[in-house]
Amino acid sequence: MSEAQMNGAVPSAATQTTFTNDSRVSCSGGGGPLGHPQVWLTLGSNGQVTCPYCSHNFAAAQQADGS
């Protein structure tokens, strides 16, 4: 798991997508006063999952490059 995945994603006005090679990812909303509790999410059968707190999207890396 990469450093970015371990530390979560920083929410913004636009929905972000992080591509990963892992089936489990963590999201903390970036931590600090603008973050949310760290949650662990498992990619679904479609290779995607969305954080229920900040709507950050995570997707399997093979979907990013079409393989």
C-alpha positions as CSV (number, residue, x, y, z in Angstrom):
1,M,0.0,0.0,0.0
2,S,1.4,3.4,-0.9
3,E,2.0,6.3,1.4
4,A,-0.9,8.2,-0.2
5,Q,-3.3,5.3,0.5
6,M,-2.1,4.9,4.1
7,N,-2.7,8.6,4.8
8,G,-6.0,8.8,2.9
9,A,-7.2,11.5,0.5
10,V,-7.7,15.2,0.9
11,P,-11.3,16.1,0.0
12,S,-12.0,18.9,-2.3
13,A,-14.9,20.5,-4.1
14,A,-14.4,18.1,-7.0
15,T,-14.7,14.4,-6.5
16,Q,-11.2,12.7,-6.7
17,T,-10.4,9.2,-7.8
18,T,-7.3,7.3,-6.6
19,F,-6.2,4.2,-8.6
20,T,-4.8,1.3,-6.5
21,N,-3.4,-2.1,-6.9
22,D,-4.8,-3.2,-3.6
23,S,-8.3,-4.5,-2.8
24,R,-8.5,-2.6,0.5
25,V,-7.8,1.1,0.9
26,S,-8.0,3.6,3.8
27,C,-9.4,7.1,3.8
28,S,-9.2,9.7,6.5
29,G,-10.3,12.7,4.5
30,G,-6.8,14.1,4.8
31,G,-6.7,14.2,8.6
32,G,-6.7,17.3,10.8
33,P,-9.7,19.5,11.3
34,L,-11.0,18.9,7.8
35,G,-10.7,15.1,7.9
36,H,-12.9,12.3,9.1
37,P,-12.4,9.1,11.1
38,Q,-10.1,6.7,9.2
39,V,-12.1,4.0,7.5
40,W,-11.0,0.9,5.6
41,L,-12.8,0.2,2.4
42,T,-12.9,-2.9,0.2
43,L,-13.2,-2.5,-3.5
44,G,-16.4,-4.0,-4.8
45,S,-16.9,-6.6,-7.6
46,N,-16.8,-3.7,-10.1
47,G,-13.3,-2.7,-8.8
48,Q,-14.5,0.5,-7.2
49,V,-15.5,1.9,-3.8
50,T,-16.5,5.4,-2.6
51,C,-15.8,6.8,0.9
52,P,-19.1,7.3,2.7
53,Y,-17.7,10.4,4.5
54,C,-16.0,12.4,1.8
55,S,-17.1,10.7,-1.5
56,H,-13.5,10.1,-2.5
57,N,-13.5,7.4,-5.2
58,F,-11.0,4.5,-5.3
59,A,-10.7,2.2,-8.3
60,A,-8.6,-0.7,-9.4
61,A,-5.5,0.4,-11.3
62,Q,-6.2,-2.0,-14.2
63,Q,-9.4,0.0,-14.9
64,A,-7.2,3.1,-15.3
65,D,-5.1,1.7,-18.1
66,G,-7.7,-0.5,-19.7
67,S,-5.9,-3.8,-19.0
